[in-house]
């Protein structure tokens, strides 16, 4: 079927989520987007649920000369949460020093994005709530697993992954990380962008603008 763009994908996920959220009130839910592509998708879900929107910062650790091939991923969880794809690391012949150097570069980029997107914005409260982690699609699953593990460490009452598209063969490992997975389509063609008519890159400015539509809740007095 496919989607016109990320907005349509987010609206479709919003219609699919109520069953997973049965019995949850809006204030019990927080929506966490993987930037940058997951933010427009997550914003539609947050609007529909009248829920807060925040980010879970995560970066793919690409293989040398093959940046799209994920050796692993690292996510923000206070202390970084790292996922390794050992089969890829072995296949491309990267030693531990090489992996750590690539990881360090992605940690630097993650910090840049933190400063650009969040500045002094307080993190949304996750402990005891239903956390919905959202991306615009799953390919290898490394970044998604890192993000889910990072959010799990923050103590949500329930952890849901919502994604428009993912390979069917990756769903079991994703379900091992999340309490529930809501996925609309099977990724059969190898590239997430082929599932969208418009899959242009989401710019930093768009992330900042969308977050501004969802001011963080004030801490209790």
FENCORBEL-V718577 format. One record per pair of residues at least 6 apart in sequence whose C-alpha atoms are under 8 Angstrom apart, sorted by the first residue. I is the first residue (numbers start at 1). J is the second residue. Records with the same first field share a line. If there is no record, write none. Layout:
# FENCORBEL-V718577
I=J ; J
This chain:
# FENCORBEL-V718577
1=185 ; 195
2=185 ; 195 ; 196 ; 197
3=9 ; 195 ; 196 ; 197
4=196 ; 197 ; 198
5=196 ; 197 ; 198 ; 199
6=37 ; 40 ; 41 ; 136 ; 196 ; 198 ; 199
7=40 ; 41 ; 44
8=41
9=41 ; 136 ; 164
10=40 ; 41 ; 42 ; 43 ; 44 ; 45 ; 164
11=41 ; 44 ; 45
12=164
13=45 ; 162 ; 163 ; 164 ; 182 ; 183 ; 184
14=44 ; 45 ; 48 ; 49
16=182
17=182
20=180
24=130
26=49 ; 50 ; 51
27=50 ; 51
28=129 ; 130
29=51 ; 52 ; 129 ; 130 ; 131 ; 132
30=46 ; 51 ; 52 ; 53 ; 54 ; 124 ; 125 ; 126 ; 129 ; 130 ; 131 ; 132
31=42 ; 45 ; 46 ; 51 ; 52 ; 53 ; 54 ; 131 ; 132 ; 133 ; 134
32=42 ; 53 ; 54 ; 55 ; 56 ; 131 ; 132 ; 133 ; 134
33=39 ; 41 ; 42 ; 53 ; 54 ; 55 ; 56 ; 133 ; 134 ; 135
34=55 ; 56 ; 57 ; 58 ; 133 ; 134 ; 135 ; 147
35=55 ; 56 ; 57 ; 58 ; 135 ; 207
36=202 ; 203 ; 204 ; 207
37=135 ; 136 ; 201 ; 202
38=134 ; 135 ; 136 ; 137
39=55 ; 134 ; 135 ; 207 ; 210
40=207 ; 210
41=134 ; 135 ; 136
42=53 ; 134 ; 135
43=53 ; 210
46=52 ; 53
52=124 ; 214 ; 215 ; 216 ; 217
53=124 ; 211 ; 214 ; 216
54=123 ; 124 ; 211
56=75 ; 76 ; 133 ; 147 ; 150 ; 151
57=75 ; 76 ; 110 ; 113 ; 114 ; 147
58=73 ; 74 ; 75 ; 76 ; 110 ; 143 ; 146 ; 147
59=73 ; 74 ; 75 ; 106 ; 107 ; 110 ; 143
60=70 ; 71 ; 72 ; 73 ; 74 ; 106 ; 142 ; 143
61=67 ; 70 ; 71 ; 72 ; 73 ; 74 ; 102 ; 103 ; 106
62=68 ; 69 ; 70 ; 71 ; 72 ; 102
63=69 ; 70 ; 71 ; 89 ; 92
64=92
69=88
70=85 ; 88 ; 140 ; 142
71=84 ; 85 ; 86 ; 88 ; 89 ; 99
72=82 ; 83 ; 84 ; 85 ; 142 ; 143
73=82 ; 83 ; 84 ; 103 ; 142 ; 143 ; 146
74=80 ; 81 ; 82 ; 83 ; 103 ; 106 ; 107 ; 143 ; 146 ; 147
75=81 ; 82 ; 143 ; 146 ; 147 ; 150
76=147 ; 150
77=150 ; 151 ; 153 ; 154
80=150
81=146 ; 147 ; 149 ; 150
82=146
83=142 ; 143 ; 145 ; 146
84=142
85=142
89=95 ; 99
116=204 ; 208
117=204 ; 207 ; 208
118=208
121=216
122=216
123=216
124=216 ; 217
126=151 ; 154 ; 155 ; 156
127=154 ; 155 ; 156 ; 157
128=155 ; 156 ; 157 ; 158
129=156 ; 157 ; 158
130=156 ; 157 ; 158 ; 159 ; 160
131=151 ; 156 ; 157 ; 158 ; 159 ; 160
132=159 ; 160 ; 161 ; 162
133=147 ; 148 ; 159 ; 160 ; 161 ; 162
134=161 ; 162 ; 163
135=144 ; 162 ; 163 ; 164
136=163 ; 164 ; 165
137=163 ; 164 ; 165 ; 166 ; 192
138=144 ; 163 ; 165 ; 166 ; 167 ; 192
139=166 ; 167 ; 187 ; 190 ; 191 ; 192
140=170
141=170 ; 174
144=174
145=174 ; 177
148=159 ; 161 ; 177 ; 178
149=177
151=159
152=159
158=179
159=178 ; 179 ; 180
160=178 ; 179 ; 180 ; 181 ; 182
161=178 ; 180 ; 181 ; 182
162=181 ; 182 ; 183
163=182 ; 183 ; 184
164=182 ; 183 ; 184 ; 185
165=183 ; 184 ; 185 ; 186 ; 187 ; 192 ; 195
166=183 ; 185 ; 186 ; 187
167=186 ; 187 ; 188
168=186 ; 187
171=181
174=181
175=181
187=195
193=199
